Amino acid sequence: MPFPQNVETARVVEDIIRSEGAEPATIAILDGAIHVGLTDAEMAAFGQLGRDRVSKTSRRDFAAVLARGGSGGTTVSGTMLVADKAGIDVFTTGGIGGVHRGAEETMDISADLTELGRTPVAVVCAGVKSILDIPKTLEYLETQGVTVTTHGPTSDFPAFYTPRSGLKSPNHSPTIDECAAIIYANKQLQLRSAWRVVGADPERDRPGARRAVARGIGGVTRPRSSRAVAELTRGKSLAANIELIKNNAHVGGKIAVRLAEMKRAARDRAAKSTVHSLGVPGATAASATVTAPKDPRVTLDLNAKVAAAQEKRPIVVGGLALDVTSTLATKDLQLHSSFPGHIQQTAGGVGRNVAEAMHRLGTNPLLVSAVGDDFAGKTLLDMVAAADMDTSGIIMMPHQRTAVYNAVHTSDGQLATAVADMDVLTRFALPQVRVPLNPSVVVVDGNVNSATFHEAVALGAQANVPVVFEPTSVPKATALPWFRAKGITHTTPNLVELGAMAEIMADKYPEKVDRLNRTQWGTLGSVRIPPFIEQAILSPAVLLALQVPTVVVKCGKDGIVVVRRLSDTDLDYLDTRAGAQALRDDVWSWATIVVSEKRTPEYTVAWARPGTPVNPINVTGAGDTLVGTLAAGLLMAGKQWPVLPSVIRAARRAAEMTLLSEFAVPPKLSRSRVGL
């Protein structure tokens, strides 16, 4: 397609897809880099490149184009390959390649067809290009195991410019729902082959194009064939081509949205789903009936796959980074020079540390995070796998840099400077994860973007399981909209993060602050509150607990303070245990019940001081290990008040173990050592 029609069409197509509620991403290769999504400037620059500067890029061509730093327009085959690696389910185009006329002698068969047989991406198109041998193409697609369906009023298989090729489609899907349901069912089967949704546009039935098909144009090179079609259609084939692409964009956008809804509904139902016997002789509980939302009316015997998909496990969503620690051989750092020393690379990141702690406590967590498609990313994946942790929830994102934290320390251990490159952690979303997310507990840290944060919280809330939010830092805690999220059950700020989060609550909900200020608070039995808690913790935590019921404050050398808004279940427990007597536990250095002016119990406040004093070797990771142990404890013991002391005791012991270890998560961490 010539400039400027190519750029104008691409922009219009993206707008059409957005209008249907989906997010477009135009794929191309620019200067040796694969782009999934182009800016306006990139699209304009690419559209103006001449044929001699742009390589037609299929699967076989990527390595060569990238190696020489060239630019390429991806074929259907090439685009499918990239889309699959980027986690994109639906791809729209004009038409696809096929079997050329005379292929029995020339073996001229498009690479699009073999790609369709091995890459699981739904391709929405206007059928096979009309200059090709359509019957042989359909036969070849059948051999490759490609599901083909026509979306339109009839079951006619279209031929690009014309909606009727004279052949019937293998399947007919008159509704968008049925198209999406077929794709959904194919994904459930994990066949690793594609799905072609052929959209017929009756308004574009060109008599000239039909004559071109009837005459069998196609035994010549494609440019000459295209000119023949242009002559027969009196120059209108380009306009028809553009309209076809627009029509396909409408169809593809609708299918993408409906497919996303089906996947979301399936995740929502996962916690409630059960395995049903097929009711046939010899059937076991591992056999199941699985039906996609609304449709596709298919019954699949997935055996152990279903059982695995329905097995609940902890989900940890957050940071995964390569920690590079450079330690100088001297205490004196001078700029503009290099120094001898030693460099250590370790796997880090808040989410990863939390997940490792849970893994060492035997809870089989799934870490959901992202790495770039680079050396650091591959190194990180190897490190996570070497710890015997599941890497299936880690998304490798093309053209992104893996998160790296690069710190420079002087010989006495003091931090001199550091660089943190964490962009990739804000660019992934839960729908990109290709394994089932059926949570028993959810932990999300502050490294992710707002959308992913809400997805993680909603995942836990819909499953009615504990959701723990680890703020990570003041900038990250104040950037995420946690104050609007419904479903967070626990949060784990340090003292500085607690103050910042309380300020957000005060700013967003001044009426709640006013109501708290007007309430006359007291303690059951008029117990005196320690000044440390009253001054630094109580008011901010009570305010924060209006949104998050349980606030676990990490106080460093002063231990842990828990402020909890009492639930009906908690109140019932307190009523049967004579109020404050219920708080007695040797883990608490001090504990009380905060009551309103009507003497109604509202909050419990408890302080767990550190155990035996230690001389810390390392403080990195102590907070993360505490959070991981807290989450593991909530999973094992539950989230009700009676079991909270034992969970906090275990979390405190785990953090103290970390202080005496050179690792972010102590290798000797175990349930027996922390008392879970």
Summary of the structure (lengths in Angstrom):
residues: 676
radius of gyration: 30.0
end to end distance: 65.6
largest distance: 97.2
contacts: 2341
relative contact order: 0.07
helix: 43%
strand: 20%
